[in-house]
Amino acid sequence: MEHQVITRVVLLGGGYVTVWAYRSLVKTLGKQIGSGQVLITVVCPNECHAFHGWTAESLTDIIQEQNRMSPLSEILLKAQIIKGKAVKIIAANNTVFIRNSNGSSQLIQYDHLLLGMGSFDSENVEGLKEYGYQVKSDEAFNSTKQTIKLLVKQAAVVPPHLAKKLLTFTIAGGGFTGVELATNIAEYINILKNQHPSLQKINPVIHLINRGPTILNVLQPKFQRIIRYTEKVMQQYNIEVINNNEITKVTDEGAFLYDRFIQSSMVISTIGQSRMELIGTENMRRDNLKRIYTNEYLQINDSNIWGGGDCSHVTHYKTGEACPANALWAIKHGEFAGRNIGLFIKNQPLKVFSYEGLGQCASLGIGKGIGELYGLQFTGWTAWIMRWFFFNYFMPSRNVMFNAVGDWMFLLFRRKRKGLYTEKNKINSKYLQTVRSLNQPV
């Protein structure tokens, strides 16, 4: 009997690059995967893909946290999933050293390897790791969310001057993520205040620190309408924008800028991304942001190692610049990389990465959207609804997407945020259980 040759494709990470690369591989190599000729292995320390499009909505309890998390076992059905983290690539013999989540380790072979580990929030600012807050990782996200709620509860039981001090926030970064967080947090705190009569006359203070001359500087000079609309909304929320400045140090009291100190209960950073530098990638060419260069086919060093997403410098075929670091571009990188790996295995010509881009968008609160699509500018409800449909379309799991839509419908028809409603019910249930236990005869 003739021995069957097995081709092993290993995908590192559980983000957008991996999910859409997997889909392309299944589409291109469906028969080979079904017959066992091609094996796909995914290495990720997490069990779920986190949909970052709904970060602000989940942070502010519109969408429950589990309804933006797609289980990898559900969306990558034909792949072997290893819960662990790659720590070393040995390209000479096509192996990856994996440290599993249970503490054990293993070596796995690959014929093709895709680097899709993404990025993590930078902690280059002094004191940010010890005293600051971020939202990208699950741990950082949960810490930020719980601290906001805790500060509101604390503010409700102290004198007004202390309450105002507790409800003072500083957010670093005037890009899409920064303005989205600042406006949604402002809206959220006003919702939380409604639960506490003592806070009705206390207005939160939010500072947005922006390195450039204007917020959303990436939209200059073409999209002035979007920038003006965003500035107007931020004024409505009483958010103070401090342009041409930067946080230099974070303490437990607040943030130092170039020219002043701002007292804050929380300093939330949306600036900078750091890349994992795996052992064995030292000879891979990187740019000044530590992103690994790929060629026009998404290959690294014209080899059987491929890249995409935040960890890679993929050149836009028209502008010659690096593609933006956001979810849509990571999706397209994964889609092209997976297809080209499949074409390579089938000995067919590779496709040049030729995606031109679609646009970008953000929510500044319910009904307050901004977006540009193929160069056209949209604001208000139009942009907000477009973003809503767009993000739901790109949710990896249909089941999770329908659950998230359920949360939105709860808000629409009940005028309540499902996360807050669920949390309140849990507290009430625990209280009733405690009362019943105390009333039980001894």
Secondary structure in CASP SS format (residue, H / E / C, confidence):
PFRMAT SS
TARGET T0000
AUTHOR 0000-0000-0000
METHOD secondary structure of the structure
MODEL  1
M C 1.00
E C 1.00
H C 1.00
Q C 1.00
V C 1.00
I C 1.00
T E 1.00
R E 1.00
V E 1.00
V E 1.00
L E 1.00
L E 1.00
G C 1.00
G C 1.00
G C 1.00
Y H 1.00
V H 1.00
T H 1.00
V H 1.00
W H 1.00
A H 1.00
Y H 1.00
R H 1.00
S H 1.00
L H 1.00
V H 1.00
K H 1.00
T H 1.00
L C 1.00
G H 1.00
K H 1.00
Q H 1.00
I H 1.00
G H 1.00
S H 1.00
G C 1.00
Q C 1.00
V E 1.00
L E 1.00
I E 1.00
T E 1.00
V E 1.00
V E 1.00
C E 1.00
P C 1.00
N C 1.00
E C 1.00
C E 1.00
H E 1.00
A E 1.00
F C 1.00
H H 1.00
G H 1.00
W H 1.00
T H 1.00
A H 1.00
E H 1.00
S H 1.00
L H 1.00
T C 1.00
D C 1.00
I C 1.00
I C 1.00
Q C 1.00
E H 1.00
Q H 1.00
N H 1.00
R H 1.00
M E 1.00
S E 1.00
P E 1.00
L H 1.00
S H 1.00
E H 1.00
I H 1.00
L C 1.00
L C 1.00
K C 1.00
A E 1.00
Q E 1.00
I E 1.00
I E 1.00
K E 1.00
G E 1.00
K E 1.00
A E 1.00
V E 1.00
K E 1.00
I E 1.00
I E 1.00
A H 1.00
A H 1.00
N H 1.00
N C 1.00
T E 1.00
V E 1.00
F E 1.00
I E 1.00
R E 1.00
N E 1.00
S C 1.00
N C 1.00
G C 1.00
S C 1.00
S E 1.00
Q E 1.00
L E 1.00
I E 1.00
Q E 1.00
Y C 1.00
D C 1.00
H E 1.00
L E 1.00
L E 1.00
L E 1.00
G C 1.00
M C 1.00
G C 1.00
S C 1.00
F E 1.00
D E 1.00
S C 1.00
E C 1.00
N C 1.00
V C 1.00
E E 1.00
G C 1.00
L H 1.00
K H 1.00
E H 1.00
Y H 1.00
G C 1.00
Y E 1.00
Q C 1.00
V C 1.00
K C 1.00
S C 1.00
D H 1.00
E H 1.00
A H 1.00
F H 1.00
N H 1.00
S H 1.00
T H 1.00
K H 1.00
Q H 1.00
T H 1.00
I H 1.00
K H 1.00
L H 1.00
L H 1.00
V H 1.00
K H 1.00
Q H 1.00
A H 1.00
A C 1.00
V C 1.00
V C 1.00
P C 1.00
P H 1.00
H H 1.00
L H 1.00
A H 1.00
K H 1.00
K H 1.00
L H 1.00
L C 1.00
T E 1.00
F E 1.00
T E 1.00
I E 1.00
A E 1.00
G C 1.00
G C 1.00
G C 1.00
F H 1.00
T H 1.00
G H 1.00
V H 1.00
E H 1.00
L H 1.00
A H 1.00
T H 1.00
N H 1.00
I H 1.00
A H 1.00
E H 1.00
Y H 1.00
I H 1.00
N H 1.00
I H 1.00
L H 1.00
K H 1.00
N C 1.00
Q C 1.00
H C 1.00
P H 1.00
S H 1.00
L H 1.00
Q C 1.00
K C 1.00
I C 1.00
N C 1.00
P C 1.00
V E 1.00
I E 1.00
H E 1.00
L E 1.00
I E 1.00
N C 1.00
R C 1.00
G C 1.00
P C 1.00
T C 1.00
I C 1.00
L C 1.00
N H 1.00
V H 1.00
L H 1.00
Q C 1.00
P C 1.00
K C 1.00
F C 1.00
Q H 1.00
R H 1.00
I H 1.00
I H 1.00
R H 1.00
Y H 1.00
T H 1.00
E H 1.00
K H 1.00
V H 1.00
M H 1.00
Q H 1.00
Q H 1.00
Y C 1.00
N C 1.00
I E 1.00
E E 1.00
V E 1.00
I E 1.00
N C 1.00
N C 1.00
N C 1.00
E C 1.00
I E 1.00
T E 1.00
K E 1.00
V E 1.00
T E 1.00
D C 1.00
E C 1.00
G E 1.00
A E 1.00
F E 1.00
L E 1.00
Y C 1.00
D C 1.00
R C 1.00
F E 1.00
I E 1.00
Q E 1.00
S C 1.00
S C 1.00
M E 1.00
V E 1.00
I E 1.00
S E 1.00
T C 1.00
I C 1.00
G C 1.00
Q E 1.00
S E 1.00
R C 1.00
M C 1.00
E C 1.00
L C 1.00
I E 1.00
G C 1.00
T C 1.00
E C 1.00
N C 1.00
M C 1.00
R C 1.00
R E 1.00
D C 1.00
N C 1.00
L C 1.00
K C 1.00
R C 1.00
I E 1.00
Y E 1.00
T C 1.00
N C 1.00
E C 1.00
Y C 1.00
L C 1.00
Q E 1.00
I C 1.00
N C 1.00
D C 1.00
S C 1.00
N C 1.00
I E 1.00
W E 1.00
G E 1.00
G C 1.00
G H 1.00
D H 1.00
C H 1.00
S E 1.00
H E 1.00
V C 1.00
T E 1.00
H C 1.00
Y C 1.00
K C 1.00
T C 1.00
G C 1.00
E C 1.00
A E 1.00
C C 1.00
P C 1.00
A C 1.00
N C 1.00
A H 1.00
L H 1.00
W H 1.00
A H 1.00
I H 1.00
K H 1.00
H H 1.00
G H 1.00
E H 1.00
F H 1.00
A H 1.00
G H 1.00
R H 1.00
N H 1.00
I H 1.00
G H 1.00
L H 1.00
F H 1.00
I H 1.00
K C 1.00
N C 1.00
Q C 1.00
P C 1.00
L C 1.00
K C 1.00
V C 1.00
F C 1.00
S C 1.00
Y C 1.00
E C 1.00
G C 1.00
L C 1.00
G E 1.00
Q E 1.00
C E 1.00
A E 1.00
S E 1.00
L C 1.00
G C 1.00
I C 1.00
G C 1.00
K C 1.00
G E 1.00
I E 1.00
G E 1.00
E E 1.00
L E 1.00
Y C 1.00
G C 1.00
L E 1.00
Q E 1.00
F E 1.00
T E 1.00
G H 1.00
W H 1.00
T H 1.00
A H 1.00
W H 1.00
I H 1.00
M H 1.00
R H 1.00
W H 1.00
F H 1.00
F H 1.00
F H 1.00
N H 1.00
Y H 1.00
F C 1.00
M C 1.00
P C 1.00
S C 1.00
R H 1.00
N H 1.00
V H 1.00
M H 1.00
F H 1.00
N H 1.00
A H 1.00
V H 1.00
G H 1.00
D H 1.00
W H 1.00
M H 1.00
F H 1.00
L H 1.00
L H 1.00
F H 1.00
R H 1.00
R C 1.00
K C 1.00
R C 1.00
K H 1.00
G H 1.00
L H 1.00
Y H 1.00
T H 1.00
E H 1.00
K H 1.00
N H 1.00
K H 1.00
I H 1.00
N H 1.00
S H 1.00
K H 1.00
Y H 1.00
L H 1.00
Q H 1.00
T H 1.00
V H 1.00
R H 1.00
S H 1.00
L H 1.00
N H 1.00
Q C 1.00
P C 1.00
V C 1.00
END
